[in-house]
């Protein structure tokens, strides 16, 4: 993953966590916490898919 894209995704995730009042933890772990609402879980699932696309794309480029 390029540093620029990784930084932007991290910034987006941090702002979203703050706006939702959620703790700073890995999205794939937070997804399964019992206090996460269905809409939050949906957002987290989408975020994880985007993150994984960048990670997979970076592995292919190496």
Helices and strands as residue ranges (DSSP letters): H 3-20, H 27-30, H 38-61
